[in-house]
Amino acid sequence: GAGVSQSPSNKVTEKGKDVELRCDPISGHTALYWYRQSLGQGLEFLIYFQGNSAPDKSGLPSDRFSAERTGGSVSTLTIQRTQQEDSAVYLCASSFDRSTEAFFGQGTRLTVV
Amino acid sequence: AQSVTQLGSHVSVSEGALVLLRCNYSSSVPPYLFWYVQYPNQGLQLLLKYTTGATLVKGINGFEAEFKKSETSFHLTKPSAHMSDAAEYFCAVRRGVGAQKLVFGQGTRLTINP
């Protein structure tokens, strides 16, 4: 596609439920990133994919968070047993390779009630 | 480790005035530097970047930034602010070729007064 696409754009979930957030990167981009943006925390790096592997997952806040990427394209970020502190905007970005600029999607706004 | 500091979480200028948003970085190797802009309820859009070569880089919407190695700075400027420039601006650093993640500053919210 023309840009990075994320779905859903908004998600409201009950505490304790699992959620899946999807990212469709720009076609041909090998690098994919997930960031979290919350009030007072700025942009926090979560995980980086190069192809289907994740050489850097140092930003995942707990073992409730996981991500995968298949076919070198679509990525899914899964949050299990959601907590209120997981409420944030989750941003996905992709780049042609790891040394070029990243292009961001519109984000998924997650609200845990 | 690399980090980015943006001085001033909020900056307010009058329409037509100079915009100056400050960014200082720390990096043990020559960095790649970026400025992104975020409009309300939108993702981040790249304004400009510095990788190598000319230290004064020009971006979209009349913005430019100068890489000053001696000052470890990459401040963003625009000679004349427009109401449409109101947004949040993020400075980011990537630690050169082969580096992976972008590290972002905390952001600066720019307000334009009529």
Interface residues (C-beta under 8 A of the other chain):
Chain A: V4 A31 Y33 Y35 G42 L43 F45 Y48 Q50 P55 D56 G59 L91 A93 R98 S99 E101 A102 F103 F104 G105 Q106 G107
Chain B: Y32 F34 Y36 N41 Q42 G43 L44 Q45 L46 K49 F90 R94 G96 V97 G98 A99 Q100 K101 L102 V103 F104 G105 Q106 G107
